[in-house]
């Protein structure tokens, strides 16, 4: 199926995939991770396998969705403000709410020290190797590093000839493979552990947007899959292949059956939901277990609390604060004086 000549600005299927990813995260944390951290507490009698797989889906989605931002910006500050507006307000509120609930519940196993808490206000705690307020926040460091890489590519190389740059990025990952003692901050900054999954999303977007064909993208997709196959376990390789096929199916219009209202809605609140669900859910399940309730009731109650709080943060903070920041930035940019061309040529 040929890619559309003028891409839509919103893909319901992409939101549905986000929703599926968010649900997989919650099930993994509330089953497997909860039991790992609190083996003494009653827990649901199942373990959700492949805990890290759902994160790889999110990274592919980020690789695809980053172009919706890059296609709209004019300057590096535009990008920084856009990403700040998208990430920080919801993060700040979710972090403070999580801390408050942990302290009120005296959940000492989940608490971190004051220096680490202060570092968490910057969202950069992982880069100085300090713990997160909520364990789920580790992926934010990966996303921020990915943004750094993408705005650097946009600024210095441009997007018209993106694929050779992606091949070079994958080659840098091979260097990490043969040099396992590469400084950790370099590995983190260039997201070398997860590069192929971001690349899969970016290659798929270029096809969906009508900028490339599958024939043109096939060598780069093969390089991404080879990078995974040579450096990861077989099951992660299978996941990479499945994700590539899923994005191919989405481009071909074969995932429209996923775009049902509950999943699309879940995808719409997925960021706020992700930020608030883990430690708050753990506290709820611990308190329900102490009160003698069935772990199934604790699981369902924690899910409901996370859903309500995630929805509230999305509606009351993430959306309005993001729109307010972007509106302020547009007004500021529009009122900024134009540069003096003559002076610039002097």
C-alpha positions, -999 to +999 in steps of 0.1 A: +000+000+000+014+034-010+020+059+018-003+089+019+008+119+000-002+143+028+000+127+063-026+133+089-016+152+120-030+126+144-030+088+142-057+072+164-038+039+161-007+055+176-027+066+206-042+031+209-007+017+209+002+041+237-029+030+256-019-007+252+017+002+264+004+020+294-018-009+304+011-034+300+032-011+322+006-011+349+000-049+348+037-056+350+043-032+379+012-043+399+020-080+395+056-088+389+073-056+403+051-053+433+058-089+443+096-083+438+096-053+461+071-066+487+073-104+488+057-104+522+025-088+510-003-107+494-003-102+456-023-113+425-014-149+416+002-142+383+034-126+369+034-105+338+063-116+316+086-094+296+085-063+318+109-043+296+091-050+264+065-024+269+092+003+272+105-007+238+071+000+224+071+035+239+106+042+224+094+032+189+064+055+194+087+083+205+108+078+174+077+081+152+060+110+171+091+132+174+085+145+139+052+160+148+073+184+169+103+188+146+081+196+116+066+226+135+096+243+150+119+270+136+146+272+163+162+251+190+145+272+217+112+264+200+120+227+205+131+231+241+100+251+251+078+226+233+093+196+251+093+214+285+056+223+281+049+187+272+068+170+299+075+192+330+042+205+344+026+170+346+059+156+359+062+181+387+027+176+399+029+138+397+062+138+415+050+160+444+018+140+447+037+107+447+061+121+474+032+133+495+014+100+494+046+081+502+053+102+532+017+102+545+016+064+541+051+061+557+061+039+528+098+040+539+109+014+513+098+037+485+113+069+499+146+085+488+169+111+504+166+149+503+194+154+478+179+129+454+145+146+458+160+180+449+177+164+419+143+150+408+130+186+404+153+190+374+143+157+357+180+150+353+186+129+383+196+098+363+224+117+347+240+122+381+232+087+391+207+095+418+175+075+424+141+086+411+111+096+433+092+069+413+110+040+397+091+045+365+108+079+359+140+062+346+126+063+311+124+101+312+162+103+311+161+081+280+135+104+264+154+136+273+186+121+258+167+112+227+154+147+224+190+160+226+201+136+198+172+146+176+175+183+180+212+180+173+205+160+141+178+186+131+202+215+137+235+202+122+224+177+096+188+183+088+161+158+082+161+155+044+190+130+045+182+115+078+188+078+071+226+080+067+228+098+101+207+070+116+231+044+102+260+063+118+240+063+151+236+026+149+274+023+141+281+042+173+260+016+191+284-011+177+313+008+192+295+006+226+292-032+220+330-036+214+339-010+241+317-021+271+336+003+294+324+033+274+316+061+299+280+056+312+270+092+306+280+089+269+259+057+266+230+075+282+233+107+262+233+089+229+207+064+241+229+036+228+210+009+247+178+017+228+188+033+196+174+006+172+139+010+187+138+048+182+152+042+147+123+018+139+098+045+148+117+071+127+119+049+096+082+042+099+073+078+101+092+087+070+073+061+051+039+072+066+047+108+057+054+099+021+090+110+023+105+075+017+094+041+005+098+007+021+124-002-005+145+028+005+141+021+042+147-016+041+185-015+044+182+008+075+155-013+091+178-044+085+207-026+102+184-018+132+173-054+135+208-067+131+220-044+158+194-058+181+201-094+171+238-092+176+237-073+209+205-085+227+189-117+237+167-136+212+135-126+228+143-089+225+151-095+188+117-111+184+101-080+200+120-057+176+107-077+146+072-076+160+074-038+166+086-032+130+058-054+117+033-035+139+044-002+126+042-015+090+007-027+096-002+007+111+011+025+080-009+001+058-041+009+077-043-026+092-044-015+129-075+005+127-093-021+147-073-010+177-086+025+175-115+019+199-125+047+222-112+032+255-077+025+241-075+059+223-086+077+255-061+057+275-034+067+250-044+104+255-038+103+292-009+078+291+019+102+301+002+115+332-011+080+340+025+066+336+039+092+360+015+086+388+006+049+386+036+030+401+044+040+437+010+054+444-005+020+433+020+002+455+009+022+485-028+015+477-021-022+474-001-024+506-028-006+525-055-028+511-035-059+519-030-047+555-067-042+558-073-078+548-087-073+514-082-097+485-051-089+464-075-087+434-094-060+451-062-042+459-051-045+423-084-031+410-085-003+436-049+007+427-058+007+390-088+029+396-068+054+418-041+056+391-067+061+364-085+089+383-053+107+393-038+103+358-070+117+342-070+146+367-034+155+360-039+152+323-070+174+323-061+199+350-023+202+345-007+185+315-031+200+289-038+235+302-003+242+315+013+229+283-011+251+262-004+281+284+034+278+281+032+273+243+008+302+240+032+324+260+061+313+239+042+321+206+033+356+218+069+362+230+083+350+196+058+371+177+067+402+196+105+397+194+122+423+172+134+410+138+172+407+134+189+435+115+199+419+083+223+446+073+240+444+107+241+406+104+261+410+071+286+434+086 
